[in-house]
Amino acid sequence: MSQPLPASITRTIKDTLRHLWSFPGGIKLSGHKSLSNHQPISTAKIAKQLIIPLSQHIGHASEPIVKVGDKVLKGQILGYASGPVSAPVHASGSGTVVAIEEHLIPHPSGLSALCVFIDTDGYEQWIECSPLISDSSSTDDNQEAVTHRSIATLSSHQINQQIANAGVVGLGGALYPSAAKLNTAEKMHADTLIINAAECEPYITCDDVLMRQRPEEVILGILLLKKVIGAKKCLIGIENNKPEAYQALLNTISGYNNSHTDAQIEIVQVPTLYPAGGEKQLIQVLTGREVPSQGLPMDIGIICHNVATAAAVYHAVYRGEPLISRIVTITGSAIKQPQNMEVPLGTPIRDILNQAGLDENKVEKIIMGGPMMGFSLPSIDTPVTKATNCILVSEKSELATPPPAMPCIRCARCSDSCPMSLLPQQMYWYAKARDLEKVQDYNIFDCIECGCCSYVCPSNIPLVQYFRYAKTEIWDDERERNKANIARDRHEFRKERLEKAKQAKAEAARLRKEKLAKKKALDAEQAKEKEGLSQSNDNPAKSSSADLIQEAIARAKAKKAQQQSQKKNTDNLSEAQQKKIDEVNERRRKKADSEEI
Amino acid sequence: MFLAQSSPFLKPELSVSKMMLVVTMLMIPGVLTAIYVFGYGVLVNIILAIIFALTFEAITLYLRRRPIAVYLKDKSALLTAVIIGVALPPLAPWWLTFVGLFFAIVIAKQLYGGLGYNTFNPAMVAYAILLISFPAEMTTYWQTPAMLASQFEGQTLSLLETINFQLFAQLPAGMTIDALTSATPLDIVRTAVLNGSATIDEIHAEGNAFGMLGGIGTEWVNLAFLAGGLFMMRKGLISWHIPISLLATLGFLSLLFGSFELDSNPSPLFHLFSGATMLGAFFIATDPVTASTTPRGRVIYGAGIGALIYIIRTWGGYPDAIAFAVLLMNMCAPLLDYYTQPRVYGHKADERDDEEAS
């Protein structure tokens, strides 16, 4: 190899030579992005009361560690991560905890969840932040070099710990705790980091303005992410309808790339085609590879993060600030000043809408997220969470009121637009017939619910809704089946247990019997032995009748002998008397003899 | 409380009604050309067909207790009517149209469940039934194309005279139906080849069948439908799969067989620009309800129709073959859909085969 080319040149070459792949289907949508992406990021006023849900991420809700009445500072931890897939939650303003109770959260289900209510004191007093490194906002020429060296001094574990403690989650919408994801990626040796800056949904511009106005935060965050997983390559995918953001990132990157060849970050413009920002689609466009069905990008050595997540990582490491605010796009024609606003998490949506100028008479729908994948909010008295990227307030005729669905005419526009090459039409028939087996045969679980099929359907069939229905039905069935399985297992286990217990009982009884018998035998033996010993002792009760007879005979003999020897009153006996006595004696002796026999 | 709804919220770009209307509109160039070539009979056919179609549709919807206005507005009956109107012989008597529309709308469409549920293309069911039931009317009432009128010293009918003939079977004094009509180019070629009465060159010399590209007169109608079809494709109303594979197969087969027996086989261009080829390829075979829906399935479906058109035209009992070809492939559509499912993202190419094997 000859002298390596300067990075800026290699970048340009790569830029022109980079081959982009395409994904099947997709639809062209008008962006409506210019409504909100020209103004600088504004700051939301701190609300009187913050409502901070304890579950703003995928996985276990965090465990509250504050109690009602506690004074909390801004950035103070409110709840710890309660499992491997969980994230802590922090106070986004200083004040007093006034309640910890259920409150409506912005979620399609319209359900409530445990929230910490903080009455703010308005002082905005921070906890002491402990950044890992500082970017010493000097305008030193060599600043990047310093920064990069200081990143190099940190260990991957150190950075990830800081990310975990800051409660950073995927801000692109998935809300997966970033630290957990990075951990897995590091373990699985992911070699490519893809930064999702596509922001393909219409109306949403929060990532766009973030990149335009805070490109260093994004780039430094990306460098940190890259360091944590030890990725060799890093690609930023950005839709080509955001030239300003692209330029801003490019300018920032060129500085880092020039000073450090190993900092190589490539920024790639991808065609504006919804849903290019879908994780699987972006990976396909940038690398030509497909994430295996039911798998993760890590299975093919790729990890995806959103730009906003990168910025949150920057804040965690360089400032020591936990994730307590996010940029929210407030847009739609029922908003007087559409804009992007940095909003403390937990701020009621009503507050920020009022700040941006809500025209309540015009409002028809309030949508959180984009018009393709968002959901309509049941109430605006729900708080902004880590998931709130956009609040779209539409007036009548801006968005569709669902027209009555016509019969499917099998035009196949749905399958032609499906970025996953699914057959929505077939899935629809089977979902409608509740044939859940068949609907799975048509790979319903590969559906990313991007909404392309519903959008292009000339019969206005709410296809995605059918698919959500089918998916939940299948999950329900599975749960039921699992329950049944568990119940059956339990029943069988119980039967087995009872059977075992019975057997054990029987065995024990048998053993006891055996033991008893043995003991008896032993006792008898012992008794015999004892008897042997006790024959000299007077224990007549225990002697047998034969013994008694013997004894009696012996006694009688002894008595007789004594009598014979004594013969006290027989000296003077007559012959006849003597004869009689003899006869009696003879008889007695005979009797005794006969008895003896 | 604000309006709750499930995503996506963007306005749909297209409705069935709009789709049907646009497709019908894009038939207008072809229809106008056909009127020019074959006279006012085409126009009368279409108007009668529309009236019958909407009437039958409304009656059956009423009998089936469906909302009449909602389904009449989908304009699918309108499109069926225009296709049948163009496809029928220009001087067809009114009852032919009536019977045709009855079978199309009542039997083939509504009795199968209405829009979206019919297995067979309603217009083609009607055409096939008429062709089998009334072969004489279906083949002889073709007015001599305008291009040949002078050569045959044939007469033409004014609009009123045409209406009078089609509704009341009355011709102006001194005119006979034989003088007004002539065999279609496809019919001429087929008869000549089957009887062995003339070679292609001899037919050429006669000058009553071949135009510049295809059949005399019909080539212009085909060109106009081709233009409308290409525009539909460009607008994304239909995908390229069916028309292109259909035309390619038809062209390829006629080229293949034509090169063996030049005497009895007209050129590929003749097949492509005669009869109802373009109408069939872009407006009939692409009927979404009855066609295959997967990309590969649509290619096979189109190719199948193309092949059947060639086979029936060349060796079959009827001069044109669109109706039978389409109906035969309609039967295959569900099977094609099942066996040509595309590979889903993240799945291996042979996964389905594995599943079936196991």
Interface residues (C-beta under 8 A of the other chain):
Chain A: F23 P24 L29 P202 K280 Q284 E290 V291 P292 S293 Q294 G295 V363 E364 K365 I366 I367 G369 P371 M372 M373 G374 F375 S376 L377 P378 S379 L392 S394 L399 A400 T401 P402 P403 P404 M406 P407 C408 I409 R410 C411 A412 R413 S415 D416 P419 M420 S421 L422 L423 Q425 Q426 Y442 N443 D446 E449 G451 S454 Y455 V456 C457 P458 S459 N460 P462 V464 Q465 R468
Chain B: M1 F2 L3 A4 Q5 S6 S7 P8 F9 L10 K11 P12 E13 L14 S15 V16 K18 M19 V70 D74 S76 G114 L115 G116 Y117 S239 P288 V289 T290 A291 T293 T294 P295 R298 D337 Q341 P342 R343 V344 Y345 G346 H347
